[in-house]
Amino acid sequence: MSADVDAVDPDHRPAILTGGLSLVALLFGVVSSALYSPLVLAGGAAALAVVGAGLWTGSRRAVTIGTAVALAGLLAGGVRGVPAVPMLASVTATVLAWDAGHHAIGIGNQLGREAATARAELPHVGATVGVGLVAAVGSYAVFVAGPSGQPVAAVIAMLFGAVLLLAALQR
């Protein structure tokens, strides 16, 4: 190559597809339980802003903090009586938002925003949805089969355990 040819540096912002899926999942997670608790709505609104900023700037830390804020709002709502099924849907969608947000940032860093990456992004998100559904259904089965009068917070605690396991496996 000659020295006169300018190298084009790719745009390393987060991938649009999984970034968008991350925000949609988080929005679904907030809406699923927000009707039952203003705490979920407050945490979810703040989380959407922080995760959106994280996806705009490519900050994994902001995506993690934003989804943690959403999970804290969900935990507070669960303690205050959000039913189990909406809570499971919300927590699962929030974990999906966290994973998809991190994946969007990774794809953007490695390949650039303009690369055709749907064939790498969609299977990853699909696998996360599958794992989330198995964890949610399993948690609900334990909740139903367990002693009656079990608080919804117990279901949330099981899902938080699944989240911590996923986080440990990604390291």
Disulfide bonds with the S-S distance in Angstrom:
none
